[in-house]
Amino acid sequence: MCGIVGIFDTRGAREIDPALVKRMNETQHHRGPDEGDVYTEPGVGFGHRRLSVIDILSGQQPMFNAEGNVGVVFNGEIYNYPELTGELQKLGYVFRTKSDTETIVHAWSAWGEECVQHFRGMFAIAVWDRVKQTMFMARDRLGVKPFYYALLPDGMFIFGSELKSLRAHPGLPRAIDPRAVEDYFAYGYVPEPKTIYSSAFKLAPGFCLTVNIGQPIPQPRQFWDVPFKLHGAMTARDAEGELVVRLREAVKIRLKAEVPLGAFLSGGVDSSAIVAMMAGLMKDPVNTCSIAFNDKAFDESEYAEQVARQYKTHHHTETVDTDDYALLDTLADLYDEPYADSSAIPTYRVCQLARKRVTVALSGDGGDENLAGYRRYRYAMAEDSVRSRLPTGLRKLVFGPLGKYYPKADWAPRMFRAKTTFEALARDLVEGYFHGVSIMSDAMRAQLFTPSFHKQLQGYRAIDVMQGHAAKSPTDDPLSMIQYLDMKTYLPGDILTKVDRASMAHALEVRVPLLDHKLVEWISGLPSDMKLHGGEGKYIFKKSLEQYLPEDILYRKKMGFAVPLAGWFRGPLRQRVRDSLLGETLKDTGIFNIDYLTEMVEQHESGRRDYSAPIWTLLMFEAFLRKELLGAGA
């Protein structure tokens, strides 16, 4: 696990400043504190920070082949590298190390751009081919590892594992993209391929990009997608058995490391399943860790301890104060662009705890997207069931006005919030789902932004992101469609971004067996009623695990990593909210309607409305802006 940076001259072979490459590289020192190096030649510069996990003695990067004409920098792990090494040796390639990085070097020489089809793992890769005068870049299929890039006005192409490495280059224009702002206040993050800057981009999951000297930069090319192609006839019992076999294999290939290895254990289904599989595969007890909260309403550590006792793990728990809001500014520095998932706070803490004992941790991320575990899937399917019984015109005619005029009941469970439900029923599946997951609704964003900012958007709407993905979806099954949308937006933009930054801030490598692409492909081929069945999400997964985990672990209500935002903003952070939302930083942008911000703050403080999620989103945007202003003045 590492951090990578690079500079590539698209116009020729100008000299690359080694000091600049080093400066970019050192912004990511936290990603690889063990070693670091840079390489430059006319037209090309590479930088790499290394967290040593495999082939500690000889896996240094940048790595070149024996002829010196193919070089690689790489962040991630190729789990099937032993098999690929044998395959490439049969083709005549000679290996000097035992690292997965050298596998990439020779795979490029053997298969060119198709090399990515051979890799099983998480990766962000850049390959320099001196003979072809080509820079090839690729990001893993689900987006576990990040990859940022920009083409500068002078023709230099730069890339890095984090946006801060690009910002270290003085030539990067830092104008904020209005569309990214619109996206952020709907989703709570800036979805791929955009970043907060108009000039910089994320390489989307499952995409690659080839840049040639003297040629225009092409659009990235997709090399993989979630297939959602149904399997042939399969009984539920057969599916349960095969799911466990495939899960165990996905865990097994992620256990290779030359450093201490363990797992996160929250007490939820996904992390408990990973630990159960690990316990059956490892000779020594599994190292597990979890965090407890001093407020029982947010604490599920007792369930983690139950699983730890069952599998006799070496379990470690630390208690975190639910009033852990001191991390707010730390998070703004960590994520580089506005990011509003408040569960980043406990995620940061559990990574901090894990790193005290292990260098590699397996996690249960991806299970909810894969197997329909989120409550919102259940709500979306209930709404879609009603929609499907009524013609579109009638739905819009009846439910549209009801949604507009019916009172909003923020205090009620979502399925009973009549206004929200009516508005969703008036929409189609994608519109309804977008409406359901948005932090700030279309109506709220219409009031949030000033008229001049709305003009800058030129008609762009955040829903365009989801509609674009829906248009390319390989499935029209309603549940599969919204799972697909989450795999393209929420999974890489929120979940995986959160875990990557929080873990790498502590030089901790996190591996995600439930996002093994072969497992994802197979699960996507299961019928929807095996995933969401009788209102039970992850149905087939839970059934398959009944022999491994007790009922109260499998079927209890999902908690998640929540923090008490509403109370913070009416209590210890009340003044911080006022200073941030009503102060000069947001006002000076010309983006925000200050009267509406004032209304939100006052209604939340009084308890008349719960604006905790929008307020947190605004706080994180303001923290980003303050950091940006400091950087501009440096």
C-alpha positions, 0 to 999 in steps of 0.5 A: 500500500502506497502513494504515487505521483507523476509528471508527464510531458505530453508535448515532448521531453522537457526536463522534469524538476526532481525537487517538484516531484519530491515535493508532490510525493512528500505530501503523501508521506503518510501513505508510505512512511517506510520508504520513498523515492523519485525518478526523473528523465526528460519528459517523465517524473515518478514519485512513490511512498511505500508502506512495506507489506509484501517483499519488503526487501526488494519491492521498491518503486519506481520499478523498471524492467531489466532493459530499463524501458518499462517503469511502474509506480503502483498503489495497492495489491495484486492478490493473484500475483503468484499465479501471474508470475508463473504465467509470465515466466512461461512466456519468458519473463525473468523476475528479480523480485517476489513483489506484485509490482514486478508482475505489473511491469512484465504484464504490460510488456506481455499484454499491453492495455489488456494487462488490467484484465489479468489483475485481481486486486485493488490498484492505481497504476501508472506505466511508462513505456519509453519505446512507445512513448506512452503513459498508461494508467488504470484504477481497480474495478470497484475504486478501492484505490484512488487516482487523481489527474490533471492536464496543466495549461503548459501541457504537463500531465500530472497525477497522484493518489490524493488531490493534495499531491496535485495541489503541490504543483504550482501550475494547477489551476484551482478554480472551483467547479460549480457542478461539483458544488451542486453535486456535493450538496446533493450527495455529500461528496464529489462523485467521479470523475469530477473533483472540486476543481474544474481542472482536475479529475478522478479516474473512475473505477474500472477505467484506464487512460493512455496518454501519448506524447504529441497527441490529444488526451483521450477520454478514459476507457472502461475496461470492466463493469458490474455485469448483473447477468443472471445465473442459470437456475440455482436453488437457494441452498446451492446459492448459500453454499457457493456464496460461502465458498467464494467468500472464503476464497476472497478472504484467503487470497487477502491474507498474504502479508509480511507484517501483522494482519488483522480485521475490523470487527464492528459486530455487524454482519459483514465484518463478523462474516470476514472474521469467521472466514479468517478464523477458519483459514488462519493457524493463529488467532485473528487480531480484531479491533473495534471501538466502543462509544460512551453513549449506548445509543451509538454503541454496538461493541458488545456484539463485536465482543460476542463474535470475538469470544466465539472465534477466540480472537485477540480482540482490542476495544477502545472507547471513543467519546461521542463528542469527538468533534475535535476532528472536524478540521483534521477531516478537512485536511484529510479529504482535500475536497468537501466531504460530508460523511460524519462517520469519517470520525469513528472510521478515523478512530478505528483505523488509529486503534488498528494501526497500534497492532497491525499494518494490514486490516480486512474490512467488511465494506461493500456488503451493503451495496453488493447484497442490498443491505441498506434500509433505503433499498427496502424503502425504494422497492416499496415506493417502486411497487406502488409506482408500478401499479399506476400510469406515469401521468396519473402518478405525477398528477396525483402525487406531485401536488400532494408532495408539494403541499403536504406538511413535512414530518422530519420527526417520523421514520422515513417511510411515514414521512408523507411529504417525502413519500408523495414526492418520491412516488411522483418520480421514476425509479432513478428520480425517486432514489436520488430524492431519497439519498440526497442530503439536500433536496432539489427544493433546498438547493434551489434556496441554498444557492444565489441566483448568480450561482444558479446561472453558473450551473447553466441548467446542470443538476446533480441528478444528471450523475445518476441518470448518466449511470442509469443510461449505461446500466446493464440491468433494468431490474429495479433493485439491481439498478439502484445497487448499480447506481450506488456502486458507481456513486456512493461506494467509490465517492463516499465509502471507499474514499472514507476508508482509504483516507482514514486508514492511510492517514495512519499508514494502515492497509485495508483490504476488502474481500466483499469487493473482490471483483469475481465475488461481485460479478457472481453476486450480481448474477443472483436474482433480486429476491435472494438479496432483498427478501420479505423486507430482509436485506442481505437475505441469502448472505445471512442464510449462508452464514447461519452456521457461522454466526448467531441469530442476534448478529445476523438479524438485529437492526443495523446501526452503523457508525453514527455520531450525534450531530443534532445535539452537537449543533444545539450544544457544544458546536452551536457557536461554531455553526454560527461562525462558520455558516453565517461568517464571511467565508461562505458569504464571500463566495457568492454561492450561498443565500445567507438568509436561507443559511440563517433560517436553517441555523435558527430553526435547528437551534430552536428544535423546530427542524432537524438540519443536522446533515445539511449543517454538517455538509456546510461546515465541511465545505466552509472548512475546505474553503478556509484551508483553500484560502490559506493554501492560496496565500502560501 
